[in-house]
Amino acid sequence: MPLPFRLFLLVLCWLPMAALAEDSLSAEREQELETLLYQDCGSCHGMTLRGGLGPALPKSRMNAYSLDGLAALILHGVPGTAMPGWQGLLTEKEARWLADHLQNDNPLDE
Ligand code: HEC
C-alpha cells in the first residue's frame, strides 16, 4: 500500500476519535455542573433532589423523559412556572450531561 494512502487511512480512523473526545466535558466542568445541580437546582429541588419549591427529581421520574427531552426542559425551563430556562448559563452539551446525570447517576434512586 503506498504511503500517502496509508496516511489517509490513518486520518480516517483518527477523525471519529477526535470527534468523540470533543464530545466529552473536562473533569473540572463536570465537577462544576455537579455543584450547580445540588446547589443551584437544589435551591428549588432540594439539596438531595427530594423537592422543595420545585418537585423531587427521582431517578424513575427522570427516566420518564428521553435524554433529549430532559436536556431541552433544562435549557428552556417550564413556561408559566418557577422553573427557569438555563440556556444562558449552560450549553446544550452541558444540559445533556446534567440530564444524563439525573437519569443514570441520581442520588435519589427511587
Ligand atoms: C427557581 C426554582 C427552580 C430552579 C432554580 C430549578 N428548578 Fe427545575 N423546576 C422548578 C419548578 C417549580 C418545576 C415544576 C414545573 C411544573 O410545574 O411543571 C420544575 C421542574 C423541573 C423538572 C421536571 C420535573 C418533573 O417531575 O417533570 C426538571 C427535570 C427540573 N426542574 C430540573 C431542574 C434542573 C436540572 C435545574 C438546575 C439546572 C433546575 N430544575 C432548577 C423550579 C426550579
py3Dmol code that shows the C-alpha trace and the ligand (Angstrom):
import py3Dmol

protein = """\
ATOM      1  CA  MET A   1       0.000   0.000   0.000  1.00  0.00           C
ATOM      2  CA  PRO A   2       1.518   3.412  -0.954  1.00  0.00           C
ATOM      3  CA  LEU A   3       2.441   5.598   1.988  1.00  0.00           C
ATOM      4  CA  PRO A   4       0.091   8.541   1.222  1.00  0.00           C
ATOM      5  CA  PHE A   5      -2.825   6.129   1.132  1.00  0.00           C
ATOM      6  CA  ARG A   6      -1.759   4.639   4.475  1.00  0.00           C
ATOM      7  CA  LEU A   7      -1.642   8.123   5.970  1.00  0.00           C
ATOM      8  CA  PHE A   8      -5.065   8.797   4.519  1.00  0.00           C
ATOM      9  CA  LEU A   9      -6.439   5.675   6.230  1.00  0.00           C
ATOM     10  CA  LEU A  10      -4.797   6.711   9.480  1.00  0.00           C
ATOM     11  CA  VAL A  11      -6.530  10.105   9.360  1.00  0.00           C
ATOM     12  CA  LEU A  12      -9.828   8.407   8.547  1.00  0.00           C
ATOM     13  CA  CYS A  13      -9.553   6.304  11.707  1.00  0.00           C
ATOM     14  CA  TRP A  14      -8.429   9.219  13.791  1.00  0.00           C
ATOM     15  CA  LEU A  15     -11.253  11.620  12.869  1.00  0.00           C
ATOM     16  CA  PRO A  16     -14.124   9.862  14.666  1.00  0.00           C
ATOM     17  CA  MET A  17     -11.945   9.522  17.771  1.00  0.00           C
ATOM     18  CA  ALA A  18     -11.219  13.253  17.737  1.00  0.00           C
ATOM     19  CA  ALA A  19     -14.935  13.880  17.366  1.00  0.00           C
ATOM     20  CA  LEU A  20     -15.648  11.640  20.359  1.00  0.00           C
ATOM     21  CA  ALA A  21     -13.069  13.396  22.534  1.00  0.00           C
ATOM     22  CA  GLU A  22     -14.615  16.720  21.522  1.00  0.00           C
ATOM     23  CA  ASP A  23     -17.919  15.448  22.839  1.00  0.00           C
ATOM     24  CA  SER A  24     -16.830  14.959  26.441  1.00  0.00           C
ATOM     25  CA  LEU A  25     -16.597  17.688  29.065  1.00  0.00           C
ATOM     26  CA  SER A  26     -13.496  18.317  31.131  1.00  0.00           C
ATOM     27  CA  ALA A  27     -13.413  16.765  34.593  1.00  0.00           C
ATOM     28  CA  GLU A  28     -13.405  20.277  36.098  1.00  0.00           C
ATOM     29  CA  ARG A  29     -16.528  21.283  34.202  1.00  0.00           C
ATOM     30  CA  GLU A  30     -18.272  18.062  35.245  1.00  0.00           C
ATOM     31  CA  GLN A  31     -17.418  18.892  38.845  1.00  0.00           C
ATOM     32  CA  GLU A  32     -18.832  22.396  38.412  1.00  0.00           C
ATOM     33  CA  LEU A  33     -22.003  21.024  36.864  1.00  0.00           C
ATOM     34  CA  GLU A  34     -22.460  18.623  39.743  1.00  0.00           C
ATOM     35  CA  THR A  35     -22.108  21.519  42.186  1.00  0.00           C
ATOM     36  CA  LEU A  36     -24.605  23.512  40.129  1.00  0.00           C
ATOM     37  CA  LEU A  37     -27.038  20.600  40.227  1.00  0.00           C
ATOM     38  CA  TYR A  38     -27.046  20.252  44.010  1.00  0.00           C
ATOM     39  CA  GLN A  39     -26.713  23.952  44.865  1.00  0.00           C
ATOM     40  CA  ASP A  40     -28.496  25.942  42.158  1.00  0.00           C
ATOM     41  CA  CYS A  41     -31.046  23.370  41.017  1.00  0.00           C
ATOM     42  CA  GLY A  42     -31.060  22.182  44.633  1.00  0.00           C
ATOM     43  CA  SER A  43     -32.179  25.609  45.859  1.00  0.00           C
ATOM     44  CA  CYS A  44     -35.603  24.710  44.444  1.00  0.00           C
ATOM     45  CA  HIS A  45     -35.493  20.928  44.083  1.00  0.00           C
ATOM     46  CA  GLY A  46     -33.723  20.284  47.397  1.00  0.00           C
ATOM     47  CA  MET A  47     -30.013  19.599  48.002  1.00  0.00           C
ATOM     48  CA  THR A  48     -30.760  15.881  47.772  1.00  0.00           C
ATOM     49  CA  LEU A  49     -33.297  16.441  44.966  1.00  0.00           C
ATOM     50  CA  ARG A  50     -36.166  15.465  47.278  1.00  0.00           C
ATOM     51  CA  GLY A  51     -38.158  18.527  46.346  1.00  0.00           C
ATOM     52  CA  GLY A  52     -38.941  21.923  47.843  1.00  0.00           C
ATOM     53  CA  LEU A  53     -40.355  24.786  45.809  1.00  0.00           C
ATOM     54  CA  GLY A  54     -39.780  22.520  42.796  1.00  0.00           C
ATOM     55  CA  PRO A  55     -40.763  18.832  42.682  1.00  0.00           C
ATOM     56  CA  ALA A  56     -38.451  15.971  43.678  1.00  0.00           C
ATOM     57  CA  LEU A  57     -36.300  14.691  40.801  1.00  0.00           C
ATOM     58  CA  PRO A  58     -36.035  10.948  41.463  1.00  0.00           C
ATOM     59  CA  LYS A  59     -34.327   8.630  39.005  1.00  0.00           C
ATOM     60  CA  SER A  60     -37.557   6.881  37.987  1.00  0.00           C
ATOM     61  CA  ARG A  61     -39.282  10.173  37.163  1.00  0.00           C
ATOM     62  CA  MET A  62     -36.245  11.422  35.231  1.00  0.00           C
ATOM     63  CA  ASN A  63     -36.269   8.288  33.107  1.00  0.00           C
ATOM     64  CA  ALA A  64     -39.852   9.024  32.043  1.00  0.00           C
ATOM     65  CA  TYR A  65     -38.191  11.612  29.795  1.00  0.00           C
ATOM     66  CA  SER A  66     -35.934  10.930  26.833  1.00  0.00           C
ATOM     67  CA  LEU A  67     -32.389  12.247  27.314  1.00  0.00           C
ATOM     68  CA  ASP A  68     -33.047  14.940  24.694  1.00  0.00           C
ATOM     69  CA  GLY A  69     -36.402  15.867  26.219  1.00  0.00           C
ATOM     70  CA  LEU A  70     -34.883  16.269  29.661  1.00  0.00           C
ATOM     71  CA  ALA A  71     -31.984  18.347  28.297  1.00  0.00           C
ATOM     72  CA  ALA A  72     -34.476  20.580  26.440  1.00  0.00           C
ATOM     73  CA  LEU A  73     -36.552  21.021  29.615  1.00  0.00           C
ATOM     74  CA  ILE A  74     -33.419  22.123  31.495  1.00  0.00           C
ATOM     75  CA  LEU A  75     -32.422  24.551  28.721  1.00  0.00           C
ATOM     76  CA  HIS A  76     -35.867  26.073  28.190  1.00  0.00           C
ATOM     77  CA  GLY A  77     -37.460  25.705  31.618  1.00  0.00           C
ATOM     78  CA  VAL A  78     -41.191  25.177  32.124  1.00  0.00           C
ATOM     79  CA  PRO A  79     -43.009  28.318  30.930  1.00  0.00           C
ATOM     80  CA  GLY A  80     -45.546  29.692  33.391  1.00  0.00           C
ATOM     81  CA  THR A  81     -43.820  28.052  36.379  1.00  0.00           C
ATOM     82  CA  ALA A  82     -40.867  28.924  38.611  1.00  0.00           C
ATOM     83  CA  MET A  83     -38.668  26.508  36.615  1.00  0.00           C
ATOM     84  CA  PRO A  84     -36.242  28.806  34.757  1.00  0.00           C
ATOM     85  CA  GLY A  85     -34.518  28.036  31.458  1.00  0.00           C
ATOM     86  CA  TRP A  86     -30.750  27.594  31.803  1.00  0.00           C
ATOM     87  CA  GLN A  87     -29.868  28.450  28.216  1.00  0.00           C
ATOM     88  CA  GLY A  88     -27.787  31.489  29.150  1.00  0.00           C
ATOM     89  CA  LEU A  89     -25.685  29.533  31.649  1.00  0.00           C
ATOM     90  CA  LEU A  90     -25.400  26.080  30.127  1.00  0.00           C
ATOM     91  CA  THR A  91     -24.503  24.816  26.672  1.00  0.00           C
ATOM     92  CA  GLU A  92     -26.596  22.097  25.086  1.00  0.00           C
ATOM     93  CA  LYS A  93     -23.820  19.595  25.829  1.00  0.00           C
ATOM     94  CA  GLU A  94     -23.813  20.606  29.489  1.00  0.00           C
ATOM     95  CA  ALA A  95     -27.600  20.301  29.727  1.00  0.00           C
ATOM     96  CA  ARG A  96     -27.302  16.802  28.248  1.00  0.00           C
ATOM     97  CA  TRP A  97     -24.639  15.954  30.821  1.00  0.00           C
ATOM     98  CA  LEU A  98     -26.975  17.069  33.626  1.00  0.00           C
ATOM     99  CA  ALA A  99     -29.874  15.130  32.085  1.00  0.00           C
ATOM    100  CA  ASP A 100     -27.681  12.033  31.850  1.00  0.00           C
ATOM    101  CA  HIS A 101     -26.601  12.546  35.465  1.00  0.00           C
ATOM    102  CA  LEU A 102     -30.247  12.788  36.604  1.00  0.00           C
ATOM    103  CA  GLN A 103     -31.148   9.628  34.679  1.00  0.00           C
ATOM    104  CA  ASN A 104     -28.168   7.446  35.496  1.00  0.00           C
ATOM    105  CA  ASP A 105     -26.206   8.817  38.446  1.00  0.00           C
ATOM    106  CA  ASN A 106     -29.064  10.167  40.543  1.00  0.00           C
ATOM    107  CA  PRO A 107     -28.649  10.138  44.356  1.00  0.00           C
ATOM    108  CA  LEU A 108     -32.432   9.825  44.679  1.00  0.00           C
ATOM    109  CA  ASP A 109     -32.708   6.268  43.392  1.00  0.00           C
ATOM    110  CA  GLU A 110     -36.481   5.952  43.661  1.00  0.00           C
TER     111      GLU A 110
END
"""
ligand_1 = """\
43
HEC
C -36.399 28.865 40.907
C -36.672 27.482 41.220
C -36.074 26.390 40.332
C -34.756 26.206 39.985
C -33.552 27.054 40.386
C -34.719 24.990 39.167
N -35.985 24.479 39.027
Fe -36.479 22.805 37.988
N -38.463 23.110 38.413
C -38.957 24.133 39.223
C -40.407 24.019 39.286
C -41.349 24.928 40.063
C -40.746 22.889 38.488
C -42.154 22.321 38.226
C -42.666 22.919 36.949
C -44.062 22.386 36.671
O -44.978 22.729 37.418
O -44.189 21.630 35.696
C -39.503 22.346 37.964
C -39.429 21.236 37.151
C -38.261 20.610 36.788
C -38.171 19.336 36.102
C -39.343 18.458 35.671
C -39.753 17.631 36.890
C -40.837 16.634 36.565
O -41.253 15.922 37.501
O -41.266 16.540 35.424
C -36.842 19.057 35.949
C -36.240 17.813 35.290
C -36.102 20.153 36.527
N -36.985 21.081 37.028
C -34.722 20.208 36.554
C -34.011 21.307 37.030
C -32.573 21.428 36.893
C -31.642 20.374 36.289
C -32.253 22.632 37.440
C -30.872 23.273 37.502
C -30.131 23.359 36.236
C -33.482 23.246 37.927
N -34.521 22.405 37.644
C -33.557 24.461 38.605
C -38.210 25.101 39.865
C -36.843 25.305 39.734
"""
view = py3Dmol.view(width=600, height=400)
view.addModel(protein, "pdb")
view.setStyle({"model": 0}, {"cartoon": {"style": "trace"}})
view.addModel(ligand_1, "xyz")
view.setStyle({"model": 1}, {"stick": {}})
view.zoomTo()
view.show()
